[in-house]
Amino acid sequence: MTRAPANLLAVRSLLLEHLNTEPTRVRDDDLEPAEVGIVGDSAHDGGYHCGADRVRRVGSEIRDYSVVESTRDRNGLTTAASALDVGWFSVRSGGRTHDLRSFSVWCISQCAAGTADTRDIREIIYSPDGKTVRRWDRLGRRSTGDSSHRWHTHFSFFRDATKAGRDQTPLFRRYLTTIGLLKAPNSGENVMNSAQEKKLDEALALLRGMPKAVIEGDFVPAARPPHANADYEKNPLWRLGYGIQTGVEGTRAVLAALAALRVELAQESGRSAEQIVAGVLAGLSPEAIAAAIPVDLAGRVVDELSRRIQA
């Protein structure tokens, strides 16, 4: 039986929490629970609202567009639905009215811009004016949808993202923050903008490659590498990437670049430097960590570890 996955249920809960402004009664302008759907009803004949048990087949062969047009969908097919419908709402915030149509257009703009938090969205079917139905399709296969999308917006997520349980709330949190229904990052809410998310993603991708690239030795080039760009010395992210990709700088130099990077990431992501460093160290072998510790510091580290073990 097709089921609603936890990551899309989390998006549903987030939207209802902030857009169902009077949850104790039904209002036309509220986003009501019945207007936010994941699993398709009996009228759905395949598509992303259906799991493996309900996708279109000819005999035993799957012929459903939500599976066959993308490797991400073929590899991610499970019993989970991988779509979300959002119905009509209209709210006042920040001195302006925000509704389903402006929400849909905003989401499309983020997809078109390629923000990190839209990478798992396959398509959005929507109406910008309540009359014309349009479709943004990452794969470029389709451009429209049926008339029901004049009063609701459909989001399809690549099935591998649903299978992996990846968090899909960041895009919708950004929208709610943008219109003023959630606190901005500088007022205590841990929400990143798209540029910060991209930077954090790039850094974490480099850090994930670190255990394989870390080498013994402490050679640090006296001058900037000849093919490094002008920001080499002042850009810890670029310097870390160079060290990992080439292996020239060795363990100590790579971790030195990380020391500068971790502060920058902590400031941008709202996470503490300790949290970021703990995650990095968890991916390094004891040998790699030992190689990065200067000889004159090693004895003090041993003493401190012995003290903690005995405590």
C-alpha positions in Angstrom: 0.0 0.0 0.0 1.3 3.4 -0.9 2.4 5.4 2.2 3.3 9.0 3.0 7.1 9.2 3.8 8.3 11.0 6.9 10.2 13.7 5.0 7.1 14.9 3.1 5.0 14.6 6.2 7.4 17.0 7.8 6.9 19.5 5.0 3.1 19.1 5.4 3.3 19.8 9.1 5.5 22.8 8.6 3.2 24.4 6.1 0.1 23.7 8.2 1.8 25.0 11.3 2.3 28.5 9.8 -0.3 28.8 7.1 -3.4 27.3 8.9 -3.7 30.4 10.9 -6.9 29.4 12.7 -6.6 25.6 13.1 -9.8 25.3 15.3 -12.1 26.2 12.4 -12.2 25.9 8.6 -11.7 29.1 6.7 -11.4 29.7 2.9 -8.1 31.6 3.3 -6.5 29.1 5.6 -4.4 26.2 4.4 -6.5 23.4 5.8 -5.2 19.8 6.5 -7.4 18.4 3.7 -5.7 20.7 1.2 -2.2 19.3 1.8 -2.0 15.8 0.3 0.8 13.3 -0.3 -0.8 9.9 -1.1 -3.0 10.0 -4.2 -6.7 9.0 -3.9 -8.3 6.3 -6.0 -8.6 8.7 -9.0 -4.8 8.9 -9.3 -3.6 6.6 -12.1 0.1 6.4 -11.4 2.4 9.4 -11.0 4.4 10.6 -8.0 1.5 10.4 -5.6 1.6 6.6 -6.0 4.1 4.1 -4.7 5.4 1.0 -6.4 2.1 -0.8 -5.8 0.2 1.7 -7.9 2.4 3.0 -10.7 1.3 2.4 -14.2 2.3 -1.0 -15.8 1.8 -2.9 -19.0 1.8 -6.4 -17.8 4.8 -6.6 -15.4 6.6 -3.7 -17.1 6.5 -0.3 -15.5 5.4 2.4 -17.9 4.9 5.3 -15.4 6.6 8.6 -16.3 7.3 9.1 -12.6 9.7 6.1 -12.7 11.0 5.5 -16.3 12.1 9.0 -17.2 14.8 9.4 -14.6 17.5 7.1 -13.1 16.9 8.9 -9.8 13.3 7.7 -9.9 14.0 4.1 -11.1 16.6 3.7 -8.4 14.4 5.3 -5.7 11.1 3.5 -6.3 9.5 2.2 -3.1 6.0 2.0 -1.6 6.3 5.7 -0.7 4.5 8.5 -2.6 6.9 11.2 -3.7 4.7 14.2 -4.2 3.0 17.0 -2.3 -0.1 19.0 -3.2 -0.6 22.4 -1.5 -4.0 24.1 -1.7 -5.2 27.6 -1.5 -4.2 30.0 1.2 -3.9 33.8 1.6 -2.1 35.4 4.6 -1.0 38.9 5.6 2.6 39.2 6.7 5.1 42.1 6.5 2.5 44.4 5.3 1.7 42.3 2.2 -0.6 39.5 1.2 0.9 36.2 0.3 -1.1 33.5 -1.4 -0.8 30.2 -3.2 0.0 31.9 -6.5 2.8 34.1 -5.2 4.2 31.1 -3.2 4.2 29.0 -6.4 6.0 31.6 -8.5 8.6 32.1 -5.7 9.2 28.3 -5.6 9.6 28.3 -9.4 12.1 31.1 -9.2 14.2 29.1 -6.7 14.1 26.0 -8.9 15.2 28.1 -11.9 18.0 29.6 -9.9 19.2 26.2 -9.0 19.3 26.7 -5.2 20.6 23.8 -3.2 17.3 23.2 -1.4 15.5 22.6 -4.7 17.8 19.9 -6.1 15.4 17.1 -5.2 12.3 18.7 -6.9 11.5 17.0 -10.3 8.5 19.3 -11.2 6.1 21.9 -10.0 2.6 22.2 -11.6 0.9 25.5 -10.7 -1.1 28.5 -11.9 0.4 32.0 -11.7 -3.0 33.6 -12.2 -5.7 31.1 -11.4 -6.4 30.7 -15.1 -3.3 29.3 -16.9 -1.7 26.0 -15.8 2.0 25.7 -16.1 4.6 23.1 -15.3 8.3 23.6 -14.4 10.0 20.3 -15.2 13.6 19.8 -14.4 13.9 17.2 -17.1 12.2 19.5 -19.7 9.6 16.9 -20.7 6.4 18.8 -20.1 5.1 22.3 -19.7 1.5 22.1 -18.5 -1.0 20.1 -16.4 -4.7 19.6 -15.9 -7.1 22.3 -14.7 -7.2 21.2 -11.1 -3.9 22.9 -10.7 -5.6 26.3 -11.0 -6.4 26.0 -7.3 -3.6 23.8 -6.0 0.1 23.4 -6.6 1.8 20.1 -7.1 5.4 19.3 -6.2 7.1 16.1 -7.4 10.3 15.0 -5.7 12.7 12.6 -7.2 12.0 9.2 -5.7 15.6 8.6 -4.6 15.3 11.6 -2.3 12.2 10.2 -0.7 13.8 6.8 -0.4 16.8 8.3 1.4 14.6 10.3 3.7 16.4 13.6 2.8 15.0 16.7 4.6 12.8 18.6 2.2 11.8 21.4 4.6 14.6 23.9 3.9 13.0 25.4 0.8 9.7 25.9 2.5 11.4 27.3 5.7 13.1 29.8 3.5 9.8 30.8 2.0 8.2 31.2 5.4 11.2 33.2 6.5 11.1 35.4 3.4 7.5 36.4 3.9 8.1 37.0 7.7 6.2 34.0 9.2 9.5 32.5 10.5 12.2 34.4 12.3 15.2 35.4 10.3 18.6 33.8 11.1 19.9 36.8 12.9 17.0 36.8 15.3 17.7 33.3 16.6 16.2 31.0 14.0 18.8 28.6 12.5 17.9 29.2 8.8 20.5 29.7 6.1 20.0 31.6 2.8 20.7 29.8 -0.5 24.2 31.2 -0.8 25.1 30.0 2.7 23.6 26.6 2.0 25.6 26.3 -1.2 28.8 27.2 0.6 28.2 24.7 3.4 27.4 22.0 0.8 30.6 22.7 -1.0 32.6 22.6 2.2 31.0 19.4 3.4 31.6 17.7 0.1 35.3 18.5 0.4 35.4 17.3 4.0 33.8 14.0 3.0 36.7 13.4 0.6 39.2 14.2 3.3 39.9 10.7 4.7 40.9 9.3 1.3 43.1 12.3 0.4 44.9 12.9 3.7 48.5 11.8 3.4 51.5 11.7 5.8 54.0 14.5 5.7 54.0 18.2 6.5 55.3 19.8 3.4 53.7 23.2 2.9 54.7 25.1 -0.3 56.6 28.3 0.5 54.6 30.2 -2.2 51.1 30.0 -3.6 50.8 27.0 -6.1 51.3 28.4 -9.6 47.9 27.4 -10.8 46.0 28.6 -7.7 43.8 31.6 -8.1 44.4 35.0 -6.5 42.3 34.3 -3.5 44.3 31.2 -2.5 45.8 32.6 0.7 42.7 34.3 2.0 40.1 31.7 1.0 40.2 28.7 3.4 37.6 26.8 1.4 39.6 27.1 -1.8 42.8 26.3 0.0 41.3 23.2 1.6 40.0 22.1 -1.8 43.4 22.5 -3.3 45.0 20.5 -0.5 42.5 17.6 -0.8 42.5 17.4 -4.6 46.3 17.5 -5.0 47.6 16.0 -1.8 50.5 18.4 -2.0 50.0 20.1 1.4 49.7 17.0 3.6 47.7 16.4 6.7 48.8 19.3 8.8 48.3 21.9 6.1 44.9 20.6 5.2 43.7 20.7 8.8 45.2 24.2 9.2 43.0 25.3 6.3 40.1 23.5 8.0 40.7 25.5 11.2 40.1 28.7 9.3 37.2 27.3 7.5 35.4 25.9 10.5 35.0 29.4 12.0 33.6 30.8 8.8 31.1 27.9 8.5 30.1 28.2 12.1 29.2 31.9 11.6 27.3 31.2 8.4 25.4 28.1 9.4 24.5 28.8 13.0 26.3 25.7 14.0 29.1 25.9 16.5 32.7 25.4 15.5 32.8 22.5 17.9 29.9 20.8 16.1 31.5 21.1 12.7 34.9 19.9 13.9 33.4 17.0 15.7 31.8 15.9 12.5 35.0 16.2 10.5 37.1 14.4 13.1 34.6 11.5 13.1 35.5 10.8 9.5 39.3 10.7 10.1 41.3 7.7 11.1 43.3 7.8 14.3 46.5 7.6 12.2 45.5 10.7 10.2 44.7 12.7 13.4 48.0 11.6 15.0 49.9 12.7 11.9 48.4 16.1 12.1 49.5 16.7 15.7 52.9 18.5 16.0 55.5 16.5 18.0 55.7 19.2 20.7 52.0 18.9 21.3 51.7 15.2 21.2 52.8 14.6 24.8 50.3 17.1 26.2 47.5 15.4 24.2 48.4 12.0 25.6 48.4 13.4 29.1 45.0 15.0 28.6 43.5 11.8 27.1 44.9 9.8 30.0 43.3 12.2 32.4 39.9 11.9 30.7 40.0 8.2 30.6 40.8 8.0 34.4 38.1 10.6 35.3 
